[in-house]
Amino acid sequence: MHYFCTLFDRNYFSRGLALYRSLQRQGDFKLCILCMDDFTCQALNKLALKNIIPISLNEMEDPKLLAIKPDRTAQEYCWTVTPSLIRYCLNKFEPDACTYLDADMYFFQSPEDLLSILPEDRHVMITPHNYAPQYDLSATSGKYCVQFMVFRNTQEGREVLEWWRDACIEWCYARFEDGKFGDQKYLDDWLQRFPEVVFELDHHGAGVAPWNVIQYKILGKSGRLCVRHNGRDYPAVFYHFHGLRIGPERLYFNEYRLQSKAIESFYRPYMEELQQISKNYSPALGNADLHGMRDVPADSGRTMGAFLTDYLRSNAGSLLRLMQAFIGIQAWRRWQTRNTFPSTAFVRSRESANG
């Protein structure tokens, strides 16, 4: 059995459960969830979902974290506590390894396909952003993404984790400063700082995301999706739904351009999952909003017209595709009428200092 951990608050509740449900379909696991507010703790304890271990902040916080907490925003504190959460799980449950996951991820295939790649003589695994050239933020946000990180419960793995925890306690802010950004740019030199310990995962299907999907050819169907990069096919193991916002007649992707195949293959099933989560769990929680609904700024997002333009560009402007796009937009509007979704939900995003 493998241990995973993540963290979120009530504004990200449905997405955290989407991550959980995607793991549920893939194998045996435990998911430790650090609850960043009381609602999340109470809701998870009430639902008592199999394989979920809720962890309150009070359980995990120590004097070092409490001392710097007033100096960090909510977003910055989430980043700050990430290595401490992994450390807590290794200490309390004593698994062979623990893998940190960002809560806005969703597995389309088994994570075992990735976990099995870590060599026996390495103790930590990190994943690059694999940026498309037009979205490359390596210089300010980092080459690697704190999205899927494996730490073995060994002396070598613990040394890396303790170094990272100390660094984040000392400095972890949502700005680029002196070569640092949040908890993430610390990873940039790990292959040199911790040689023979840290392993870089070379797999373009690990962390398909809005900042890289435009460079891939998407093949297959749900359950067997692949992305092709430089002539090689990679199973699409998980998608990172960074920056996704949904509002009335708007799809907001943080200005990323997404091909229609990406929307159909990744975003449509994800939205259907969120819809099912709301239907299944909201009534048991007093019909609470599980999506973190907030107002969409008037100048944010992409209008349906902009979405339609992009859709047509990616499909050579055929009349058939035009009709399909129009029908799809009408269906989207009807679907939004039936389902309340977040406009600017709390997102644990490291790619932009503005979140």
Secondary structure, DSSP 8 states (H G I E B T S, - for coil): -EEEEEEE-GGGHHHHHHHHHHHHTT-SEEEEEEESSHHHHHHHHHHT-TTEEEEEHHHH--HHHHHHGGGS-HHHHHHHHHHHHHHHHHHHH--SEEEEE-TTEEESS-THHHHTTS-TT--EEEEE----GGG--HHHH-SEEEEEEEEESSHHHHHHHHHHHHHHHH---SSEETTEETTTGGGGGHHHHSTTTEEE---TTEEE-TTTGGGSEEES-TTS-EEEETTEEEE--EEE-TT-EEETTEEE-TT----HHHIIIIIHHHHHHHHHHHHHHTGGGTT--SS------TT-SEEHHHHHHHHHHHTTT-HHHHHHHHHHHHHHHHHHHHS---SS------S-TT-
